[in-house]
């Protein structure tokens, strides 16, 4: 299995920020990415629905012979991780919430820590549990920011409209003076520069992508699964609008995506 690909899935393009960190840390590896663009966003849907979608997405990647699955979606990580581990054992499954909690505590060991995420992630309380499992006394506050995902998916990452939405969601949270702000959705790093400007220099922005990449590298190394040969071309799977994915996805991946490498699939 050493030469098999690493599978990565998200509700849309946001998980490409995780894939970007994975590609930088593991340049010898091959990746197959699935964006469930037809059913975006996951964050406004029920836990049962997200779990069903996540299992379907993972099954599509497993059919393409992967050696490890990265759940590059905070909502799916928060509600579907156990179901994914059970359904595809012994396939290693790495989520983004545990690495994100570790990164938040590294940035602000004594808190307070603010988490911005989708409604589903906040409702599930996944970050609060993950942080308190490591540091029970640290204050954690959460704020859903549902409009951030469609803004990012439209490529609207700066400007007056973006600033107004950020102020709408974050002004009350920032008034509580958090020392770290977790970007608890993989779409949110696309808005990082705008969020950072409004949050100010005293607030450390935390993105789980780098710590997730380290966790993946460790799991592959410990399991003897690091790739030995040259990487195969990366592949992209989407459930809708492959041309748009190739065009807008460049914002998240920080490199061009060849339209020919994007395949339209049906998860039903």
N, C-alpha and C positions, 0 to 999 in steps of 0.2 A: 504493500500500500504506500510505500514511500513516495512513489511518483504520481499518486493520485492527487487530485486538486483539493484545495480547501474551499468549502462551501460557505457562502455568506448570504444572508437574506435580510430584507427590510420591507416595510410597507411601500417604499418608494425609492427615492434617490438618496435619502439621508445616510443610509448605511455605507454609501460610497466614501464618507469621511473616515469610517472605520477601515474600509478596504484600503484607502490611501495610506493609513498608518501601517497596516499589515504589509503592504507592498514595499514600503520603505524599510521595515524591519526584517522582512523575509523576502529579499529580492529573488531568491532562487526558487521560490514556490510559485505554483500556478493556482489561479483562483477562478471560481465560477460564482457569479453574483446573480441573485434573483431579487428583482424589485416588483412587488405586487401592486403595480401602478393602477390596475383596474379597480382595486378595492381600498385604495388610500382614502382617508387616513385610518389607521388602526386605533388611534388614541380616543376616538369618540364612540367606539363600539364596546359591546359587553365583553366580559372576560371569556365567556363561552365561545362567542364568535371569533375573538382574536385567537383563542387556542385552536379552533378548527382551522382557521386560515394558516396559522403558523405550522401546524402539522402537515397541511397540504403543501405548503411551500418547501418545508424540509424534505418531504417525500420526493418532490420533483428534483431536488438537489441530490438526494441519495441515489436516485436512478442514474445519475450521471457520474457515479463512482467517486465519492468524496471520502477523505480520510478524517476530517474534522469539520464540525458545523459551528459557525459563528452566528449567534443570534444578534444581529446588528440593529436591533429595534428595542428600545427601552420598554415599550408597552408589552411586546411579546415576551421579553425577558422577565418582566414583572409578573405576568399571569400564566405563561405557558411553558416555563422552563422545565418544570417537573414532568409535564406531559410529553415534552420532546425527549427528555432523557429516557423516559419509560418506553416510548414508542420506537426509539432507534438504538437502544442499547445493543452492543457496547460502544457505539460511535461516540467519541468525545464531543461534548457540547460546551461551548464557552459563551456566556452571556456578557452584557456590557454593564450591568448594574453593580455587581461585586467589584470589578475593577474601578468603576466610577466612585464607589464609596471609599475605596482605599486612596484614590487620588484626592478626594475631597478632604480626608483626614490628614493627608500629607501636606496639603495646602493650609489647613487650619485645624491643628490638632485639638484645640480646646473650643472651637466654634466661635460664634454661631455660624451654621452652614445653611444657606438657602438653596433650594432645589427648584428649578423651573422645568416643567415637563408637560406632556400631554395630559388630558383629563384622566385617561385610563391609568397612566403611570402614577399620578398623584392619588387617585382613588384606591389603587392597589396598595399604596404605602410601601412600595418596594424599597425605595431609597432610605426612608426612615428606618425600616427594619435592618437594612444592610449596614447603615452607619451605626445604629445603636447596638448591633451585634458585636461591633468592634470597639465602640466607645459609648457606653450607655448614658453617660451624663452630658453628652454634647447636645446642645439645642439645635434642632433641625426644623426649618420652616419651608413650606412648599407652596408653589403657585402654578396653576395650570395656565398655559399660554397657547390656546388652540389655534390662533391665527398665524403663529410662527411657521407651522408646517406648510400651509398653502402659499405663504409669502416666499419661503425658500424654494418650493417646487416651481413657482413662477419665475424664479431668478431675481426676485425683488429683495435685494440684500442690503440696500442703503437708500437714503433719501428721506424726504419729508414723511411719506406714508409709513415707512418702516419705523422712523423715530416716534411717530405718534402712537403706533401700536406698542412699541417697547415701553414708552412712558405709561401707557394705559395699564400694562400688566406689572411693571416693575417698580413704579414710584412708591407704592405702599410697602413693598417688600424691602426696598433699599432704605426706607425710613427706619427700619429695624436694625440697620447697620450690621449686616452679615459680613464676615471676613472672607468667605468663599461662596461662589455662586456656581452650582453644578448645572451644566448644560445637559439636562436629563432627557434629551431626545437627540438622535443622531442627525436630525435636520438642523438643529440650532447652531452648530458651528459655522454654517454658511452665513449666519447673521452676527458672528462673533465680533467683528470690528465695530459694528454699530452698537451692540450690547455693551462692549467694553468701554466705549466712549461715554455712554450714558451712566454706566455703573460707577465709573471712576477708578483711579489707580489703586485705591485702598482695598478694592474687592478683587480677589483672585478668581479668575474664571477657570473652571475645571471641565475638561473634556475627557471622557473615558477612553477615547480611541487609542492613545499611547499605552495606557495600562492594559487595555484589552490585547493589544498586539504583543506586549510582553508576556501576558498569560498564555496566549496561543503558542508563542515560541517555546515557553517552558513545557507546556503539555506535549508538544511535538518532540522536544528533546528528550523528555522523560520517557516517552513511549517509543523512542527509536524511530520516529516517523518523519524526520527531516528529509527533504528531497535530496537525492543524490545526483541526479542528472540535471541538464538544463531545463528551465521551465517551458511548459507549453504555452501557447497564446492564451490570455485571459478571455473568458467568455461571460456574456451578460444575457440574462433571461428577463423578460418583462411580460406582464399580462395585458398591457395596453400601450399604445403610442410609442413604439420603438424609436421612431425618428426623433421625437421630442426628448426621449430619455438620452439618446446620444448627444443631442444638442445641449440640453440644460445640465446633464450629468457632469459635464466638464467642470462646472462651478464647484461641485462637491469633490470630484476626484483630482482636480488640479492637473489634469492632462486630457488630451483629446480622446474621445471614444469613437472608434471607427464604426459607422452605421452597420457595416457588414458583420461586426462582432456581436450585434444585439439581435437576439432571437425572440420572437413572439410565441408565447406558450399559453395553454389553457389549463388552469388548476382544477377545473370542475371534473 
